[in-house]
């Protein structure tokens, strides 16, 4: 066995090499390399081989770099002033030295009491320099440092304390304190700077239907509901109140998913029963988007989806939904672990992937184990009352995400020996890789055209309503969030524009004309849907119509994006043995190359990533911090 790697460099995010044992060659990447300070998980023991030591290690080579020191703008200005004063002092010293020489020639030589008292040029220059050095404000630096020490009193500011994490303000450096008071503009792309960086799976689109995932909201609502029940106890009818409270708890248990030992949340009985409808009818979800809080949300939730899959397991839509949920639980690189309570938690490099896998777990597809070559999935196809089903999927290859490809793919062998490639990525990339890409691109352009028309109408309506306001200055002082609310609420009051756009959102299909008026797919319900059943809404004719599925799915993605959610498209394709074997040879050569490895890997990936079937779309919420909206506005 021998190992061939590139020469030592300081790039920690890249490692290229290969190991050869006999006739088999395997690539070496960052996945197989442990740097100093790395944490090894889910592995009881390993055998390692030291490649670089001493000053050739990446850590040491990066440690030799001179770090950049942060300096405030005020310090730069003070330095310039001090340098200017130094030059002025030197000018004064030279000027007075020359003046002394002239005075000595004209006066000192004629004075008898100064005979033999001549002083040299250098002592005179030094004397004047010492005399004028008080003009240099060396104490200014000391004063600035004392002020910064005094700013330590701000550490006790209650407004800079986070109650949720019990974290007070902590200053890691005092060199740029004065910069905090000089911030005039904030430019952001909604990254972790302004968000909680806590990813929550919120919505999915499967075969033309959108579903809201609000289990976290429903659990909070259950707690509040029970708390109010306890507060408003009737003293005169104590027994009757206890009975009613018990009934309300039973109703909530029927509508809120139950949790088993593995942490799965799933309904144990149909949600559309008569008792549930009578006691706890469906209502619009309590979740609201931070970008468009006035927007109505889909009446169908993932609880309805789980119930539909249990009661209609053999429909076309159910098969497509299970394919999507399986892709959600397999297309990732997360590692499952057991916490101290015995529940499954996940570790991953990206919080987005954790949110996706946790959502799959809550929807009944649990990743219970993962090794380098195998993923174990536990499902409950018949409900929690029946025995779970354990399935093993062999991981053949993983094509990692890159900024150029904007997608990641995984190739697996299913328990029935079929080979399938699952891929997820940005909609702009995945649409071009679909089997019917031309139709998908045409539908995407239609959706984008409608979106532009909607924004144009919104802008025109906002200008029209602003012109009738008594003061434009008063309108300008309103917050951005209030401005967005006024735009959409104005259209809803008009009624005709919003309702017409909803009814024309999809191509007409006779079987679904009855529910088009509710605009379930885009969540713009003009009339609340009081029924809790999903049987009358789901139609296999929609799932079988690729054109309609594309149109609805891409409209969902547009709506998800306008609500500030992060969207992904999922695709899948089955491969035959010969196709995979021929591609595997090309991919192995690319992964073991030491020259332009990434370029060759991307070229090999393009050979197999294509002709996908659309599985669905996901939307993840990365909420703004609590005070961000008011702060920016």
C-alpha positions in Angstrom: 0.0 0.0 0.0 1.2 3.5 -0.8 -0.2 7.0 -0.6 0.4 9.8 -3.2 -0.6 13.3 -2.2 0.1 16.9 -3.3 2.8 18.9 -1.8 2.2 20.7 1.5 0.1 23.8 1.4 -1.8 26.0 3.8 -5.4 25.5 2.3 -7.3 23.7 5.0 -10.5 23.3 3.0 -8.8 21.3 0.3 -6.8 18.0 0.4 -6.1 15.8 -2.7 -4.5 12.5 -2.7 -5.0 8.8 -3.4 -4.2 5.5 -1.7 -3.4 2.3 -3.6 -3.7 -1.1 -2.1 -3.0 -3.9 -4.5 -5.0 -3.2 -7.6 -7.6 -0.9 -5.9 -7.2 2.8 -5.8 -9.3 5.1 -3.5 -9.3 8.9 -3.3 -8.2 10.9 -0.3 -10.1 14.1 0.5 -11.0 16.2 3.5 -13.4 13.5 4.5 -10.5 11.1 5.3 -8.1 13.6 6.8 -8.0 14.6 10.5 -6.4 17.9 11.3 -5.2 19.0 14.7 -8.2 19.8 16.9 -10.6 17.6 14.9 -13.4 15.6 16.7 -14.0 12.0 15.7 -17.7 10.9 16.0 -19.5 7.6 15.7 -16.2 5.7 15.4 -14.8 3.7 18.3 -11.3 3.4 16.9 -9.3 4.1 13.7 -5.9 3.3 12.1 -4.2 6.3 10.8 -1.1 7.2 8.8 0.8 10.5 9.4 1.3 12.4 6.2 2.7 15.8 7.1 4.5 16.7 10.4 6.1 19.7 12.0 6.1 22.9 10.0 4.6 21.2 7.0 1.2 20.7 8.6 -1.5 23.0 7.5 -2.1 24.3 11.0 1.5 25.4 11.4 1.6 26.9 7.9 -1.4 29.0 8.6 -0.1 30.0 12.1 2.9 31.6 10.4 0.7 34.1 8.6 0.6 37.6 10.1 -2.9 38.2 11.3 -4.6 41.5 10.3 -5.2 43.8 13.2 -8.5 45.6 13.4 -8.1 49.3 13.7 -10.9 51.9 14.1 -11.2 54.9 11.8 -10.7 57.3 14.7 -7.3 55.8 15.4 -6.2 56.4 11.8 -7.3 60.0 12.0 -5.5 60.5 15.3 -2.3 59.0 13.8 -2.5 61.4 10.9 -2.9 64.4 13.2 0.0 63.3 15.4 2.3 62.8 12.4 1.3 66.3 11.1 2.2 67.8 14.6 5.5 66.0 14.6 6.4 67.5 11.2 5.3 70.9 12.6 7.6 70.5 15.6 10.5 69.6 13.4 9.8 72.7 11.3 9.7 74.9 14.4 13.0 73.3 15.7 14.8 73.9 12.4 13.4 77.4 12.1 14.5 78.4 15.6 17.9 76.7 15.0 18.5 78.8 11.9 17.2 81.9 13.7 19.8 81.3 16.5 22.6 81.0 14.0 21.6 84.4 12.5 21.3 85.9 16.0 24.7 84.6 17.0 26.4 86.1 14.0 24.8 89.5 14.6 24.5 89.8 18.3 26.4 87.1 20.3 29.8 87.9 18.9 29.4 91.6 19.8 28.4 90.9 23.4 31.4 90.8 25.7 29.5 88.9 28.4 28.9 86.0 25.9 32.5 85.7 24.9 33.7 82.1 24.6 30.0 80.8 25.2 29.3 79.6 21.7 27.1 76.4 21.5 27.2 73.9 18.6 24.5 73.4 16.1 23.4 70.0 17.4 22.9 71.0 21.0 20.9 74.0 19.9 18.7 71.8 17.6 18.2 69.2 20.4 17.3 71.9 22.9 14.6 73.4 20.7 13.3 69.9 19.9 13.0 69.1 23.6 11.4 72.4 24.3 8.7 72.0 21.6 8.0 68.3 22.1 5.1 69.2 24.5 3.1 70.1 21.4 3.0 66.4 20.5 -0.2 65.0 22.1 1.2 61.7 23.4 -1.3 61.8 26.2 -4.1 61.6 23.7 -3.5 57.9 23.2 -3.5 57.4 26.9 -6.8 59.3 27.2 -8.4 57.1 24.5 -7.4 53.9 26.3 -8.8 55.2 29.5 -12.1 56.0 27.8 -12.2 52.5 26.4 -11.7 51.1 29.9 -14.6 53.2 31.1 -16.8 51.7 28.4 -16.6 48.5 30.3 -19.5 49.8 32.3 -21.7 49.1 29.2 -21.2 45.4 29.9 -24.1 45.6 32.4 -26.6 47.1 29.9 -29.8 45.1 30.3 -30.8 45.9 26.7 -27.9 43.9 25.4 -28.7 40.7 27.4 -30.3 37.7 25.7 -32.7 35.9 28.0 -33.2 32.9 25.7 -29.5 31.8 25.9 -28.7 33.6 29.2 -25.9 35.4 27.5 -24.8 38.9 28.5 -22.8 41.2 26.3 -19.2 40.2 26.0 -16.5 42.3 24.3 -13.7 40.3 22.8 -11.8 43.5 21.8 -11.9 47.1 22.7 -10.1 48.5 19.7 -13.2 49.3 17.7 -15.7 50.4 20.3 -16.1 53.8 18.8 -17.2 52.3 15.5 -20.5 51.1 17.0 -21.9 54.6 17.3 -21.1 55.5 13.7 -23.2 52.8 11.9 -25.6 54.6 9.4 -26.5 51.9 6.9 -27.0 48.1 7.1 -26.6 46.1 3.9 -27.5 42.4 4.3 -28.4 39.3 2.3 -30.3 37.8 5.3 -27.4 35.7 6.4 -26.7 34.6 9.9 -25.8 38.1 11.0 -29.5 39.1 11.3 -31.1 35.7 11.7 -31.3 33.3 14.6 -29.4 30.7 12.5 -31.9 28.1 13.7 -33.3 26.4 10.6 -36.9 25.2 10.8 -38.5 23.0 8.1 -41.6 24.9 7.2 -43.2 23.9 3.8 -43.1 21.2 1.1 -44.6 20.9 -2.3 -45.3 17.4 -3.6 -46.9 16.6 -7.0 -48.7 20.0 -7.2 -49.9 20.3 -3.6 -48.3 22.5 -0.8 -48.2 21.4 2.8 -47.4 23.5 5.9 -45.2 21.9 8.5 -46.2 23.7 11.7 -45.8 21.0 14.4 -43.7 23.3 16.5 -46.4 25.9 16.4 -49.2 23.4 17.3 -47.2 22.1 20.3 -46.9 25.7 21.6 -50.6 26.3 21.0 -51.4 23.1 22.9 -49.5 24.4 25.9 -51.2 27.8 25.8 -54.6 26.2 25.4 -54.1 23.9 28.5 -52.8 26.8 30.5 -55.8 29.0 29.8 -58.1 26.0 30.7 -56.4 25.7 34.1 -56.8 29.5 34.8 -60.5 29.7 34.0 -61.7 27.0 36.4 -65.4 27.2 37.4 -65.5 26.9 41.2 -69.2 26.0 41.3 -68.9 23.3 38.6 -65.6 21.7 39.4 -66.4 18.2 38.2 -68.0 19.3 35.0 -65.0 21.4 34.2 -62.7 18.5 34.7 -64.6 16.5 32.3 -64.5 19.2 29.6 -60.8 19.7 30.1 -60.2 16.0 29.6 -62.2 16.2 26.4 -60.2 19.1 25.2 -56.9 17.3 26.0 -58.2 14.3 24.0 -59.0 16.5 21.1 -55.6 18.1 21.2 -53.9 14.7 21.3 -55.8 13.7 18.2 -54.7 16.8 16.3 -51.1 17.0 17.7 -48.7 14.3 16.6 -47.6 11.8 19.2 -43.9 11.0 19.9 -42.5 7.5 20.3 -39.2 6.5 21.8 -37.3 7.3 18.6 -38.7 10.9 18.6 -41.0 10.4 15.6 -44.1 12.6 15.6 -47.1 11.0 13.8 -50.8 10.8 14.2 -52.2 7.6 15.7 -55.8 8.1 14.3 -57.4 9.8 11.4 -57.7 13.5 11.8 -61.0 13.8 9.8 -63.1 11.9 12.3 -66.5 13.4 13.3 -65.6 14.0 16.9 -62.5 16.0 16.0 -64.3 18.1 13.4 -67.0 19.0 15.8 -64.8 19.8 18.8 -61.7 21.3 17.1 -62.4 22.4 13.5 -59.5 23.3 11.2 -58.3 26.9 11.2 -55.6 28.9 9.5 -52.2 28.1 10.9 -50.7 30.4 13.5 -47.5 30.5 11.6 -46.8 33.7 9.7 -43.9 34.6 7.5 -41.6 37.4 8.6 -41.4 38.7 5.1 -45.1 38.6 4.4 -47.0 38.3 7.7 -50.3 39.1 6.1 -50.2 36.2 3.7 -52.7 33.4 4.3 -51.1 30.0 4.8 -52.1 26.6 3.3 -54.9 24.9 5.2 -53.3 21.5 4.5 -50.6 20.6 6.9 -48.2 17.7 7.1 -50.4 16.1 9.7 -53.1 15.8 6.9 -50.4 14.4 4.6 -49.5 11.6 7.1 -53.1 10.8 7.6 -53.7 10.7 3.8 -50.7 8.3 3.3 -52.1 6.0 6.0 -55.6 5.9 4.7 -54.8 6.0 0.9 -51.5 4.1 0.6 -52.0 2.9 -3.0 -52.9 6.1 -4.8 -50.6 7.7 -7.3 -50.1 10.7 -5.1 -49.3 8.6 -2.1 -46.6 6.8 -4.1 -45.1 10.1 -5.2 -45.3 11.5 -1.6 -43.5 8.5 -0.2 -40.8 8.8 -2.9 -40.2 12.4 -1.9 -40.1 11.6 1.9 -37.6 8.9 1.1 -35.5 11.3 -0.8 -35.7 13.7 2.1 -34.4 11.1 4.5 -31.6 9.8 2.2 -30.2 12.7 0.2 -27.9 14.2 2.9 -24.6 13.6 4.8 -26.0 13.8 8.4 -24.9 11.4 11.1 -27.4 10.1 13.7 -26.5 10.0 17.4 -28.3 9.1 20.6 -28.4 11.8 23.2 -28.6 11.3 27.0 -32.4 10.8 26.8 -32.0 8.1 24.2 -33.5 10.1 21.4 -32.0 10.4 18.0 -30.2 13.7 17.1 -28.2 14.5 14.0 -24.8 16.1 13.3 -24.0 17.8 10.1 -21.9 20.5 8.6 -24.9 22.5 7.6 -27.9 23.3 9.8 -30.1 23.2 6.6 -29.4 19.5 6.3 -30.3 18.9 9.9 -33.6 20.6 9.4 -34.4 18.5 6.4 -33.6 15.2 8.2 -35.4 16.2 11.4 -38.5 16.9 9.2 -38.2 13.5 7.6 -38.0 12.0 11.1 -41.2 13.9 12.2 -43.0 12.7 9.0 -42.2 9.0 9.7 -38.9 8.4 7.9 -36.2 8.1 10.6 -32.5 7.8 9.9 -31.5 5.5 12.7 -27.9 4.6 11.6 -25.4 5.7 9.0 -22.0 4.3 8.1 -19.7 5.1 5.2 -21.5 2.5 3.0 -25.0 2.1 4.4 -28.0 4.1 5.7 -30.7 2.5 7.9 -34.2 3.9 7.7 -37.1 3.1 10.0 -40.6 3.8 8.8 -44.1 3.3 10.2 -46.2 2.5 7.1 -49.1 1.2 9.1 -48.9 3.6 12.0 -47.4 3.5 15.4 -49.6 0.7 16.6 -47.9 -1.7 14.1 -44.3 -2.9 14.0 -41.9 -0.5 12.3 -40.2 -1.4 9.0 -36.4 -1.3 8.9 -34.8 -0.8 5.5 -31.1 -0.8 4.6 -29.8 1.4 1.7 -26.3 0.9 0.3 -24.5 4.2 -0.3 -22.6 3.7 -3.6 -21.3 7.3 -4.2 -21.8 10.8 -2.8 -21.3 13.8 -5.1 -20.7 16.7 -2.8 -22.2 20.1 -3.1 -20.1 22.8 -4.7 -20.7 26.5 -5.3 -20.5 26.0 -9.1 -22.8 22.9 -9.3 -25.3 24.3 -6.6 -26.5 20.8 -5.9 -25.5 17.5 -4.2 -26.3 14.0 -5.2 -26.2 10.5 -3.7 -26.3 7.2 -5.5 -27.9 4.3 -3.5 -28.8 0.7 -3.9 -32.3 0.1 -2.6 -33.4 -3.0 -0.7 -34.9 -4.4 -4.0 -31.5 -4.0 -5.6 -32.5 -1.1 -7.8 -29.9 1.7 -8.2 -31.3 5.3 -7.8 -29.6 8.7 -7.8 -31.2 11.4 -5.6 -30.3 15.0 -6.1 -31.2 18.3 -4.4 -30.2 21.8 -5.3 -31.2 25.3 -6.3 -34.3 25.5 -8.5 -32.3 27.4 -11.2 -30.0 24.4 -11.5 -32.4 21.5 -11.0 -35.0 22.6 -13.6 -32.4 22.2 -16.4 -31.7 18.7 -15.2 -35.3 17.4 -15.3 -36.4 14.8 -17.9 -38.9 17.3 -19.3 -36.6 20.3 -18.9 -38.1 22.2 -21.9 -41.6 22.0 -20.5 -40.3 22.8 -17.0 -38.4 25.9 -18.3 -41.6 27.1 -20.1 -43.7 26.7 -17.0 -41.0 28.5 -14.9 -41.0 31.4 -17.3 -44.8 31.6 -17.1 -44.6 31.7 -13.3 -41.9 34.3 -13.4 -44.0 36.4 -15.8 -47.0 36.3 -13.4 -44.8 37.2 -10.5 -43.5 40.2 -12.3 -47.0 41.3 -13.2 -48.1 40.9 -9.6 -45.2 43.0 -8.4 -45.9 45.6 -11.0 -49.6 45.8 -9.9 -48.5 45.9 -6.3 -46.2 48.9 -7.0 -48.9 50.7 -9.0 -51.4 50.2 -6.3 -49.0 51.4 -3.7 -48.2 54.5 -5.7 -51.9 55.1 -6.2 -52.7 54.8 -2.5 -49.7 56.9 -1.5 -50.8 59.8 -3.7 -54.1 60.0 -1.8 -52.4 60.2 1.6 -52.3 63.6 3.3 -48.5 63.5 3.8 -45.8 61.6 2.0 -43.5 62.3 4.8 -45.8 60.6 7.3 -45.9 57.6 5.0 -42.1 57.5 4.7 -41.8 57.3 8.4 -43.8 54.1 8.6 -41.9 50.9 8.9 -41.0 48.7 5.9 -43.1 45.9 7.3 -46.2 48.1 7.6 -45.6 49.2 4.0 -45.7 45.6 2.8 -48.8 44.9 4.7 -50.6 47.9 3.2 -49.8 46.8 -0.3 -51.2 43.3 -0.1 -54.1 44.2 2.2 -55.1 46.9 -0.3 -55.3 44.2 -3.0 -57.4 41.9 -0.8 -59.8 44.8 -0.2 -60.2 45.3 -3.9 -60.8 41.5 -4.2 -60.9 41.3 -8.0 -57.2 41.5 -8.6 -56.1 39.0 -6.0 -58.9 36.5 -6.7 -58.5 36.7 -10.4 -54.8 36.1 -10.2 -55.4 33.1 -7.9 -58.0 31.5 -10.2 -55.7 32.0 -13.3 -52.7 30.6 -11.5 -53.0 27.1 -12.9 -54.2 25.4 -16.0 -57.8 24.3 -15.9 -58.5 20.7 -15.0 -62.1 19.5 -14.7 -61.5 17.3 -11.7 -59.9 20.1 -9.7 -62.1 23.1 -10.7 -64.0 22.7 -7.4 -61.0 23.5 -5.2 -59.2 26.0 -7.5 -61.2 28.8 -5.9 -59.5 28.1 -2.6 -56.0 28.4 -4.1 -54.7 25.7 -1.8 -51.5 25.2 -3.7 -50.3 28.8 -3.3 -51.8 29.4 0.1 -53.8 32.5 -0.9 -57.2 31.2 0.3 -59.8 34.0 -0.1 -62.3 32.0 1.9 -61.3 29.9 4.9 -61.5 26.1 4.2 -63.3 24.8 7.2 -63.2 21.1 6.2 -60.4 19.1 7.8 -60.3 16.3 5.3 -57.7 16.0 2.5 -59.6 13.4 0.6 -61.7 15.9 -1.4 -58.6 18.0 -2.3 -56.0 15.5 -3.4 -56.6 14.3 -7.0 -54.5 11.8 -8.8 -55.2 13.6 -12.1 -53.1 16.5 -10.9 -50.3 14.2 -9.8 -50.3 12.5 -13.2 -50.2 15.8 -15.2 -46.5 16.8 -15.5 -47.4 20.2 -16.9 -49.7 21.1 -14.0 -47.3 19.6 -11.4 -44.4 21.8 -12.8 -46.6 24.9 -12.9 -47.8 24.5 -9.4 -44.5 23.4 -7.9 -42.6 26.4 -9.4 -45.4 28.7 -8.2 -44.9 27.2 -4.7 -41.2 27.9 -4.9 -41.9 31.5 -5.9 -44.3 31.9 -3.0 -41.9 30.3 -0.6 -39.1 32.6 -1.7 -41.3 35.7 -1.3 -42.0 34.6 2.3 -38.2 34.6 3.0 -37.8 30.8 3.0 -34.9 28.9 1.6 -36.0 26.6 -1.2 -34.6 23.4 -2.6 -35.8 21.1 -5.5 -35.5 17.3 -5.3 -35.1 15.0 -8.2 -34.5 11.3 -8.7 -33.6 8.8 -11.4 -33.2 5.0 -11.6 -30.1 3.6 -13.2 -29.4 0.2 -14.7 -26.3 -1.7 -13.7 -24.4 -1.2 -17.0 -25.0 2.6 -17.0 -23.8 2.9 -13.4 -20.7 0.7 -14.0 -19.5 2.7 -17.0 -20.0 6.0 -15.1 -18.3 4.6 -12.0 -15.1 4.1 -14.0 -15.0 7.7 -15.1 -15.9 9.0 -11.6 -13.1 6.9 -10.0 -10.5 8.3 -12.3 -11.7 11.8 -11.6 -11.7 11.4 -7.8 -8.2 9.9 -7.8 -6.7 12.5 -10.1 -4.1 14.9 -8.5 -4.5 17.4 -11.3 -7.7 19.5 -11.6 -9.6 17.0 -9.5 -12.6 19.2 -8.8 -13.0 20.1 -12.5 -12.9 16.4 -13.5 -15.4 15.5 -10.7 -17.9 18.2 -11.9 -17.5 16.9 -15.5 -18.2 13.3 -14.4 -21.2 14.4 -12.3 -22.7 16.1 -15.3 -22.7 12.8 -17.1 -25.1 11.1 -14.7 -27.0 14.1 -13.2 -29.7 14.6 -15.7 -33.1 13.3 -16.9 -34.4 13.6 -13.3 -38.0 13.1 -12.3 -39.3 16.0 -10.1 -39.8 14.7 -6.6 -40.8 17.9 -4.9 -39.6 21.1 -3.2 -38.8 22.1 0.4 -38.8 25.4 2.2 -36.7 26.1 5.3 -37.3 29.1 7.6 -34.3 31.0 9.0 -36.2 33.5 11.1 -35.0 37.0 11.6 -34.0 37.9 15.2 -36.8 39.4 17.3 -35.8 43.0 17.0 -34.4 43.0 13.5 -37.6 44.2 11.7 -38.1 47.1 14.0 -34.3 47.9 14.0 -34.1 48.0 10.2 -37.3 49.9 9.8 
